[in-house]
Amino acid sequence: MGKDIYRYKVIDSTNNEASRLISKGLVRSESFVFADFQEDGRGQQKNQWTGEAGKNIFMSWAVFPAFLSVNKQFQLSKMATLSIIEFLSRCEINATVKWPNDIMAGACKIGGVLIENSIMEQKLSHSIIGIGINVNQTGFPDFPLPATSMKLVTGRKNDFDIEELIDQLRKLLIGGYEMLGARKSDLLDKRYIDHLYRRGETSVFMEGKSRFRGIIRGVDEEGQLLVETGAGMRNFGFHEIKMVHQD
């Protein structure tokens, strides 16, 4: 599909490698980095992303979205999470996005996205979209947010073909990115809100050390979460609020 692909057995993290390739001038257009295992995989807020070797999808995608201004950078997260949700749907898995970018199957996390942006003159010079999806792994540590996998959710006896899944996901990501470049972000906006985890339901949140109840209503143009509270509608940026897990 005209996109460079870098494959590794073991690496520190695919995001780190994508950054190194860009720094060396080896990547100047959209390129993918895949690994069978990450020794230092990362999630949001410096959390570690762990997984068994050869059992899951560990990947990063380097893109150069100069068409996006800084205040529109959350569109990349919408595009990536919606592409993953569509990918899972084609595998008969209903998924939602737990703001800002955890992918949920029911009340369990099945995947996640970590985006690192480089900004130049109020534009995105390049972005690295890191994606992890639990595929064939069936045992997980006792995470605060329970984990699951495609194999567990579907009840499948045989393992999924990860190479086949990677090819399907790449095509969906490229299609989503082309839609974003064609300025069709309004379609992404509605779909993202429609797939928000626990939208319209009363949930418990932590803001610092304070706990409160609220109802997720959507996100604004800059990706802030809109929560209806007893004091009215409030906007929350990344790391300002945390949903308390509920079974």
Backbone as numpy.savetxt, mean C-alpha at the origin, in Angstrom:
# Nx Ny Nz CAx CAy CAz Cx Cy Cz
6.58 -5.57 -21.08 5.75 -4.36 -21.08 6.61 -3.10 -21.08
7.87 -3.22 -21.49 8.71 -2.05 -21.60 9.18 -1.50 -20.27
9.11 -2.30 -19.20 9.54 -1.84 -17.89 10.69 -2.73 -17.42
11.75 -2.11 -16.89 12.87 -2.89 -16.38 12.47 -3.63 -15.11
13.01 -4.83 -14.94 12.72 -5.64 -13.76 14.04 -6.12 -13.16
14.21 -5.90 -11.87 15.38 -6.36 -11.14 14.92 -7.41 -10.14
15.56 -8.59 -10.17 15.15 -9.69 -9.31 16.28 -10.09 -8.38
15.95 -10.38 -7.12 16.94 -10.77 -6.12 16.39 -11.92 -5.29
17.29 -12.79 -4.84 16.90 -13.83 -3.89 16.73 -13.23 -2.50
17.78 -12.52 -2.05 17.77 -11.91 -0.72 18.30 -10.49 -0.85
17.67 -9.56 -0.13 18.08 -8.16 -0.17 17.70 -7.51 1.14
18.29 -6.36 1.45 17.89 -5.69 2.70 16.45 -5.23 2.59
16.14 -4.44 1.57 14.74 -4.10 1.27 14.67 -3.65 -0.18
13.55 -3.94 -0.81 13.38 -3.56 -2.21 13.34 -2.04 -2.37
12.79 -1.33 -1.38 12.79 0.13 -1.44 14.21 0.68 -1.41
15.05 0.11 -0.54 16.45 0.54 -0.48 17.16 0.31 -1.80
16.92 -0.86 -2.40 17.59 -1.17 -3.66 17.11 -0.26 -4.79
15.81 0.03 -4.83 15.30 0.95 -5.84 15.95 2.32 -5.69
16.11 2.77 -4.45 16.77 4.06 -4.20 18.22 4.04 -4.67
18.91 2.93 -4.41 20.31 2.82 -4.86 20.41 2.85 -6.38
19.51 2.15 -7.04 19.54 2.12 -8.51 19.30 3.50 -9.09
18.40 4.25 -8.49 18.14 5.62 -8.95 19.37 6.49 -8.72
19.98 6.37 -7.54 21.16 7.18 -7.21 22.32 6.91 -8.17
22.43 5.66 -8.63 23.51 5.29 -9.56 23.19 5.65 -11.01
21.99 6.18 -11.24 21.59 6.54 -12.60 21.20 5.36 -13.45
20.97 4.21 -12.82 20.61 3.00 -13.57 19.13 2.93 -13.88
18.33 3.73 -13.19 16.89 3.75 -13.41 16.46 5.16 -13.72
15.95 5.36 -14.92 15.47 6.68 -15.32 14.01 6.66 -15.76
13.44 5.48 -15.84 12.02 5.33 -16.16 11.47 4.24 -15.24
10.20 3.97 -15.37 9.54 3.04 -14.45 10.25 1.68 -14.41
10.59 1.26 -13.19 11.29 -0.01 -13.02 10.79 -0.71 -11.77
10.83 -2.04 -11.80 10.37 -2.86 -10.68 11.55 -3.59 -10.04
11.49 -3.70 -8.72 12.46 -4.49 -7.96 11.69 -5.53 -7.16
12.06 -6.80 -7.32 11.42 -7.89 -6.59 12.46 -8.67 -5.80
12.05 -9.25 -4.69 12.94 -10.10 -3.89 12.15 -11.26 -3.31
12.82 -12.41 -3.19 12.20 -13.55 -2.51 12.15 -13.33 -1.01
13.13 -12.54 -0.51 13.18 -12.31 0.93 13.85 -10.98 1.22
13.32 -10.26 2.21 13.90 -9.00 2.66 14.44 -9.17 4.08
15.68 -8.79 4.27 16.26 -8.88 5.60 15.90 -7.68 6.48
15.54 -6.57 5.83 15.22 -5.36 6.57 14.03 -4.64 5.93
12.97 -5.42 5.66 11.78 -4.84 5.07 11.14 -3.83 6.01
10.57 -2.77 5.45 10.03 -1.69 6.28 8.57 -1.44 5.96
7.84 -1.08 7.01 6.45 -0.67 6.86 6.31 0.77 7.32
5.08 1.18 7.56 4.82 2.54 8.00 5.39 2.78 9.40
5.77 4.04 9.66 6.24 4.48 10.97 7.40 3.62 11.47
8.31 3.26 10.55 9.53 2.53 10.87 9.26 1.12 11.39
8.03 0.62 11.20 7.73 -0.76 11.55 8.45 -1.69 10.58
8.79 -2.87 11.06 9.44 -3.85 10.19 8.39 -4.69 9.49
8.63 -4.96 8.20 7.74 -5.82 7.43 8.44 -7.17 7.31
7.88 -8.19 7.96 8.51 -9.49 7.98 7.70 -10.49 7.15
8.38 -11.54 6.70 7.69 -12.58 5.95 8.64 -13.69 5.58
8.11 -14.88 5.31 8.93 -16.04 4.98 9.46 -15.94 3.55
10.67 -16.43 3.36 11.30 -16.39 2.04 10.51 -17.22 1.04
10.30 -16.64 -0.13 9.65 -17.35 -1.22 8.16 -17.56 -1.07
7.57 -17.00 -0.02 6.15 -17.24 0.25 5.26 -16.05 -0.09
5.88 -14.88 -0.30 5.08 -13.65 -0.42 5.61 -12.76 -1.55
4.90 -11.69 -1.79 5.34 -10.69 -2.76 6.02 -9.55 -2.01
7.30 -9.34 -2.33 8.06 -8.20 -1.83 8.53 -7.42 -3.05
8.09 -6.21 -3.20 8.43 -5.48 -4.42 8.45 -3.98 -4.19
9.16 -3.29 -5.06 9.14 -1.84 -5.11 9.06 -1.42 -6.57
8.43 -0.30 -6.77 8.23 0.23 -8.12 8.72 1.67 -8.14
9.74 1.94 -8.93 10.27 3.30 -9.07 9.57 4.00 -10.23
8.96 5.14 -9.93 8.27 5.92 -10.95 8.73 7.38 -10.86
8.44 8.12 -11.91 8.88 9.51 -12.00 7.68 10.40 -12.34
6.82 10.65 -11.34 5.54 11.33 -11.58 5.65 12.86 -11.53
6.42 13.42 -12.45 6.60 14.88 -12.47 5.28 15.61 -12.71
4.27 14.88 -13.19 2.97 15.50 -13.45 2.19 15.75 -12.16
2.69 15.22 -11.03 1.99 15.41 -9.75 2.67 16.48 -8.92
1.89 17.43 -8.42 2.41 18.41 -7.48 2.50 17.78 -6.09
3.24 18.41 -5.20 3.46 17.85 -3.87 2.15 17.61 -3.14
1.20 18.55 -3.27 -0.06 18.40 -2.52 -0.96 17.33 -3.11
-0.54 16.71 -4.22 -1.32 15.63 -4.83 -0.63 14.27 -4.68
0.41 14.21 -3.86 1.20 12.98 -3.79 0.42 11.78 -3.26
-0.64 12.02 -2.49 -1.42 10.89 -1.96 -2.14 10.14 -3.08
-2.24 10.76 -4.27 -2.85 10.06 -5.40 -2.07 8.78 -5.73
-0.76 8.81 -5.50 0.03 7.59 -5.74 -0.39 6.47 -4.81
-0.65 6.82 -3.55 -1.08 5.81 -2.58 -2.45 5.26 -2.97
-3.34 6.14 -3.40 -4.66 5.68 -3.84 -4.53 4.72 -5.01
-3.70 5.11 -5.99 -3.53 4.28 -7.17 -2.98 2.90 -6.81
-1.95 2.88 -5.96 -1.32 1.61 -5.61 -2.26 0.72 -4.81
-2.92 1.28 -3.80 -3.80 0.45 -2.97 -4.99 -0.06 -3.77
-5.54 0.76 -4.65 -6.67 0.31 -5.46 -6.25 -0.77 -6.46
-5.03 -0.66 -6.99 -4.53 -1.70 -7.89 -4.41 -3.03 -7.15
-3.94 -2.98 -5.90 -3.82 -4.20 -5.10 -5.20 -4.76 -4.77
-6.14 -3.89 -4.44 -7.50 -4.35 -4.14 -8.12 -5.03 -5.35
-7.91 -4.46 -6.54 -8.41 -5.09 -7.76 -7.71 -6.43 -8.01
-6.43 -6.48 -7.79 -5.66 -7.71 -7.93 -6.21 -8.81 -7.00
-6.47 -8.46 -5.75 -7.02 -9.43 -4.80 -8.43 -9.85 -5.18
-9.20 -8.89 -5.69 -10.56 -9.20 -6.12 -10.56 -10.27 -7.21
-9.60 -10.20 -8.11 -9.51 -11.18 -9.19 -9.11 -12.55 -8.66
-8.61 -12.59 -7.43 -8.31 -13.85 -6.76 -9.42 -14.22 -5.77
-10.57 -13.57 -5.93 -11.77 -13.81 -5.11 -11.55 -13.46 -3.64
-10.83 -12.36 -3.41 -10.60 -11.85 -2.05 -11.13 -10.43 -1.98
-12.09 -10.21 -1.11 -12.62 -8.85 -0.90 -11.70 -8.12 0.07
-11.17 -6.99 -0.37 -10.22 -6.25 0.45 -10.63 -4.79 0.57
-10.13 -4.17 1.63 -10.34 -2.74 1.86 -9.00 -2.12 2.22
-8.97 -0.78 2.28 -7.75 -0.09 2.67 -7.96 0.60 4.01
-7.14 0.22 4.98 -7.15 0.86 6.29 -6.21 2.05 6.19
-6.80 3.24 6.21 -6.02 4.47 5.99 -4.78 4.51 6.85
-3.61 4.92 6.29 -3.54 5.39 4.91 -3.28 4.31 3.87
-2.66 3.18 4.25 -2.31 2.23 3.19 -2.05 0.80 3.67
-2.77 0.36 4.68 -2.79 -1.07 5.02 -3.88 -1.74 4.21
-3.60 -2.88 3.65 -4.60 -3.62 2.88 -5.18 -4.70 3.79
-6.51 -4.66 3.92 -7.19 -5.55 4.86 -8.07 -6.57 4.14
-8.07 -7.79 4.68 -9.03 -8.81 4.27 -9.83 -9.12 5.54
-11.06 -8.63 5.59 -11.81 -8.70 6.83 -11.15 -7.79 7.86
-10.89 -8.33 9.06 -10.24 -7.54 10.12 -8.75 -7.83 10.22
-8.18 -8.48 9.19 -6.76 -8.85 9.22 -6.00 -8.19 8.07
-4.74 -7.88 8.33 -3.89 -7.25 7.32 -3.32 -8.30 6.38
-3.52 -8.07 5.09 -3.01 -8.99 4.09 -1.88 -8.38 3.27
-1.74 -7.05 3.36 -0.69 -6.38 2.61 -0.53 -4.95 3.05
0.43 -4.28 2.45 0.67 -2.89 2.80 1.49 -2.18 1.74
1.49 -0.86 1.84 2.21 -0.02 0.89 3.06 0.98 1.66
4.29 1.20 1.21 5.15 2.24 1.78 5.71 3.04 0.62
5.34 4.33 0.56 5.78 5.20 -0.54 6.77 6.22 -0.02
7.90 6.33 -0.71 8.92 7.32 -0.39 9.09 8.25 -1.58
8.83 9.52 -1.35 8.85 10.51 -2.42 10.08 11.41 -2.34
10.60 11.76 -3.49 11.66 12.75 -3.60 11.08 13.98 -4.28
11.24 15.13 -3.65 10.58 16.35 -4.12 11.60 17.35 -4.65
11.26 17.96 -5.78 12.10 19.00 -6.36 11.21 20.09 -6.95
11.35 21.29 -6.43 10.59 22.45 -6.93 9.08 22.18 -6.93
8.61 21.69 -5.78 7.18 21.43 -5.57 6.59 20.38 -6.51
7.46 19.57 -7.11 7.02 18.45 -7.93 7.69 17.18 -7.41
7.11 16.05 -7.74 7.71 14.77 -7.36 8.74 14.37 -8.43
10.01 14.40 -8.07 11.04 14.03 -9.04 11.06 12.52 -9.25
10.91 11.77 -8.16 10.70 10.32 -8.28 10.02 9.82 -7.02
9.40 8.66 -7.15 8.72 8.02 -6.03 9.03 6.53 -6.06
9.19 5.96 -4.88 9.41 4.52 -4.75 8.22 3.94 -3.99
7.47 3.09 -4.68 6.26 2.49 -4.12 6.59 1.08 -3.68
6.72 0.89 -2.36 7.01 -0.43 -1.82 5.71 -1.16 -1.51
5.65 -2.42 -1.91 4.43 -3.22 -1.73 4.79 -4.58 -1.14
4.06 -4.96 -0.11 4.18 -6.30 0.44 2.81 -6.96 0.49
2.71 -8.17 0.01 1.45 -8.92 0.05 1.73 -10.32 0.56
1.00 -10.72 1.59 1.13 -12.08 2.13 0.39 -13.04 1.19
1.12 -13.99 0.65 0.53 -14.89 -0.36 0.36 -16.30 0.17
1.45 -17.04 0.32 1.37 -18.46 0.69 1.76 -18.74 2.14
2.13 -17.72 2.88 2.50 -17.91 4.28 1.25 -18.20 5.11
1.36 -19.14 6.03 0.19 -19.52 6.83 0.39 -19.35 8.34
1.60 -19.00 8.75 1.86 -18.73 10.16 2.46 -17.36 10.35
1.98 -16.61 11.33 2.43 -15.24 11.55 2.67 -15.00 13.04
3.59 -14.08 13.36 3.75 -13.67 14.76 2.46 -13.03 15.27
2.40 -12.80 16.55 1.23 -12.20 17.19 1.31 -10.68 17.06
0.98 -10.16 15.87 1.02 -8.72 15.63 -0.16 -8.04 16.31
-0.01 -6.74 16.68 -1.15 -5.99 17.22 -2.33 -5.97 16.24
-2.01 -5.83 14.94 -3.02 -5.96 13.89 -2.83 -7.33 13.26
-3.75 -8.27 13.50 -3.56 -9.65 13.02 -3.30 -9.72 11.51
-2.45 -10.64 11.12 -2.10 -10.81 9.71 -2.77 -12.04 9.13
-2.96 -12.01 7.82 -3.48 -13.16 7.10 -2.80 -13.21 5.74
-3.17 -14.16 4.92 -2.56 -14.31 3.60 -3.62 -14.72 2.58
-3.25 -14.63 1.33 -4.16 -15.04 0.27 -4.54 -16.50 0.41
-3.57 -17.32 0.78 -3.85 -18.75 0.92 -4.82 -19.02 2.07
-4.63 -18.32 3.18 -5.53 -18.51 4.33 -6.94 -18.02 4.02
-7.04 -16.87 3.39 -8.36 -16.29 3.13 -9.16 -17.14 2.17
-8.51 -17.66 1.14 -9.22 -18.44 0.12 -9.40 -19.90 0.53
-8.65 -20.36 1.53 -8.73 -21.77 1.91 -8.10 -22.69 0.90
-7.25 -22.13 0.08 -6.62 -22.89 -0.98 -5.65 -23.93 -0.40
-5.63 -25.14 -0.96 -4.72 -26.19 -0.49 -3.34 -26.05 -1.11
-3.30 -25.79 -2.41 -2.02 -25.64 -3.10 -1.57 -24.18 -3.04
-0.27 -23.97 -3.14 0.27 -22.62 -3.14 -0.10 -21.88 -4.42
-0.26 -20.57 -4.30 -0.39 -19.73 -5.48 0.95 -19.70 -6.21
0.89 -19.50 -7.52 2.10 -19.31 -8.34 2.49 -17.83 -8.22
3.52 -17.55 -7.45 3.88 -16.17 -7.18 4.33 -15.43 -8.44
5.03 -16.10 -9.33 5.46 -15.44 -10.57 4.25 -14.99 -11.39
3.24 -15.83 -11.44 2.02 -15.48 -12.16 1.32 -14.31 -11.50
1.28 -14.31 -10.16 0.65 -13.20 -9.44 1.39 -11.89 -9.67
2.71 -11.94 -9.67 3.52 -10.74 -9.88 3.21 -10.13 -11.24
3.09 -10.97 -12.24 2.78 -10.47 -13.59 1.42 -9.79 -13.62
0.43 -10.37 -12.96 -0.91 -9.77 -12.91 -0.88 -8.44 -12.18
-0.17 -8.39 -11.06 -0.11 -7.16 -10.28 0.61 -6.05 -11.03
1.69 -6.37 -11.70 2.42 -5.37 -12.49 1.51 -4.72 -13.52
0.73 -5.53 -14.21 -0.15 -4.99 -15.25 -1.19 -4.04 -14.66
-1.73 -4.40 -13.51 -2.73 -3.54 -12.86 -2.11 -2.24 -12.37
-0.91 -2.31 -11.82 -0.22 -1.10 -11.36 0.10 -0.17 -12.52
0.59 -0.72 -13.61 0.91 0.10 -14.78 -0.35 0.76 -15.32
-1.45 0.00 -15.38 -2.72 0.57 -15.84 -3.21 1.68 -14.93
-3.08 1.48 -13.61 -3.49 2.51 -12.67 -2.65 3.76 -12.79
-1.36 3.59 -13.01 -0.45 4.74 -13.14 -0.74 5.52 -14.42
-1.06 4.80 -15.48 -1.41 5.47 -16.74 -2.70 6.26 -16.58
-3.64 5.73 -15.81 -4.88 6.46 -15.54 -4.58 7.74 -14.75
-3.68 7.63 -13.80 -3.30 8.79 -13.01 -2.63 9.85 -13.88
-1.76 9.41 -14.77 -1.09 10.33 -15.68 -2.03 10.97 -16.67
-3.15 10.30 -16.96 -4.14 10.86 -17.89 -5.13 11.78 -17.19
-4.81 12.13 -15.93 -5.62 13.07 -15.14 -7.03 12.54 -14.86
-7.12 11.24 -14.62 -8.41 10.64 -14.28 -8.47 10.31 -12.79
-7.88 11.18 -11.99 -7.79 10.92 -10.56 -9.14 10.94 -9.87
-10.15 11.59 -10.49 -11.48 11.63 -9.88 -12.05 10.22 -9.75
-11.71 9.34 -10.68 -12.16 7.95 -10.60 -11.49 7.24 -9.43
-10.22 7.55 -9.21 -9.51 6.95 -8.08 -10.08 7.44 -6.76
-10.43 8.73 -6.69 -10.94 9.31 -5.45 -12.17 8.58 -4.96
-13.14 8.38 -5.84 -14.39 7.73 -5.45 -14.15 6.28 -5.05
-13.36 5.58 -5.84 -13.11 4.17 -5.55 -12.37 4.00 -4.23
-11.43 4.91 -3.95 -10.68 4.82 -2.70 -11.62 4.99 -1.51
-12.48 5.99 -1.57 -13.42 6.22 -0.46 -14.36 5.03 -0.31
-14.81 4.47 -1.44 -15.72 3.32 -1.39 -15.07 2.12 -0.71
-13.73 2.03 -0.77 -13.03 0.87 -0.22 -12.33 1.15 1.10
-12.67 2.26 1.75 -12.06 2.57 3.04 -12.55 1.59 4.12
-11.62 1.05 4.86 -11.91 0.13 5.95 -12.73 0.83 7.04
-13.86 0.24 7.40 -14.76 0.72 8.45 -15.36 2.10 8.16
-15.43 2.46 6.90 -16.10 3.72 6.56 -17.58 3.63 6.95
-18.06 4.67 7.61 -19.46 4.72 8.02 -19.77 3.97 9.30
-18.73 3.35 9.91 -18.92 2.61 11.15 -18.27 3.36 12.31
-18.84 3.23 13.49 -18.23 3.84 14.67 -16.98 3.06 15.06
-15.85 3.75 15.15 -14.58 3.13 15.49 -13.95 3.88 16.65
-12.98 3.25 17.27 -12.25 3.87 18.39 -10.87 4.29 17.89
-10.46 5.51 18.21 -9.20 6.06 17.75 -8.37 6.55 18.94
-7.07 6.61 18.71 -6.15 7.23 19.66 -5.53 8.45 19.00
-5.61 9.58 19.68 -4.92 10.79 19.25 -3.96 11.16 20.39
-2.68 10.81 20.20 -1.76 10.94 21.32 -2.15 9.93 22.40
-2.46 10.42 23.59 -2.90 9.56 24.69 -4.40 9.62 24.89
-5.08 10.35 24.02 -6.53 10.51 24.15 -7.26 9.50 23.27
-8.30 8.89 23.81 -9.12 7.93 23.08 -10.47 8.55 22.79
-10.97 8.36 21.58 -12.29 8.88 21.25 -12.96 8.01 20.20
-14.26 8.17 20.06 -15.03 7.46 19.05 -15.33 8.38 17.89
-15.34 7.81 16.71 -15.63 8.61 15.53 -16.03 7.72 14.37
-16.48 8.35 13.29 -16.91 7.62 12.09 -16.12 8.14 10.90
-15.41 7.25 10.22 -14.66 7.65 9.02 -15.64 7.98 7.91
-15.46 9.18 7.32 -16.32 9.63 6.23 -15.60 9.70 4.89
-14.27 9.80 4.90 -13.54 9.88 3.65 -12.15 10.45 3.87
-11.55 10.95 2.81 -10.25 11.63 2.87 -10.35 12.91 2.07
-9.51 13.91 2.42 -9.53 15.15 1.64 -8.51 15.06 0.51
-8.31 16.15 -0.23 -7.45 16.14 -1.41 -5.99 15.84 -1.07
-5.58 16.16 0.14 -4.19 15.94 0.54 -4.00 14.61 1.27
-5.05 13.80 1.31 -4.94 12.49 1.92 -5.20 12.45 3.40
-5.66 13.55 3.99 -6.00 13.54 5.40 -7.31 12.80 5.62
-7.38 12.07 6.74 -8.57 11.29 7.05 -9.65 12.20 7.63
-10.87 12.05 7.12 -12.01 12.83 7.61 -12.81 11.96 8.58
-12.87 12.39 9.82 -13.55 11.62 10.87 -14.62 12.49 11.52
-15.84 11.97 11.53 -16.94 12.66 12.21 -16.89 12.30 13.70
-16.75 13.31 14.53 -16.66 13.10 15.98 -17.80 13.84 16.67
-17.87 13.69 17.99 -18.89 14.41 18.74 -18.72 15.91 18.66
-17.49 16.36 18.32 -17.21 17.79 18.19 -17.31 18.26 16.75
-17.78 17.40 15.86 -17.90 17.76 14.44 -16.89 17.02 13.58
-16.79 17.40 12.31 -15.88 16.76 11.38 -14.46 17.26 11.61
-13.50 16.31 11.67 -12.10 16.67 11.88 -11.22 16.03 10.81
-10.11 16.70 10.49 -9.13 16.19 9.54 -7.90 15.73 10.30
-7.36 14.58 9.93 -6.17 14.06 10.59 -5.11 13.71 9.55
-3.88 14.18 9.76 -2.77 13.82 8.90 -2.13 12.52 9.34
-1.14 12.06 8.56 -0.44 10.82 8.88 0.18 10.92 10.27
0.10 9.84 11.00 0.70 9.71 12.33 -0.01 10.52 13.41
-1.05 11.25 13.06 -1.76 12.05 14.06 -2.86 11.25 14.77
-3.23 10.15 14.17 -4.34 9.36 14.70 -4.08 7.88 14.43
-4.59 7.04 15.30 -4.43 5.60 15.13 -5.73 4.91 15.50
-6.19 4.03 14.64 -7.41 3.28 14.94 -7.08 2.13 15.88
-7.87 1.99 16.93 -7.71 0.88 17.86 -8.32 -0.36 17.22
-7.56 -1.46 17.17 -8.03 -2.65 16.50 -9.29 -3.19 17.17
-10.25 -3.57 16.29 -11.51 -4.16 16.78 -11.78 -5.42 16.00
-12.08 -6.50 16.67 -12.36 -7.77 15.99 -13.66 -7.70 15.21
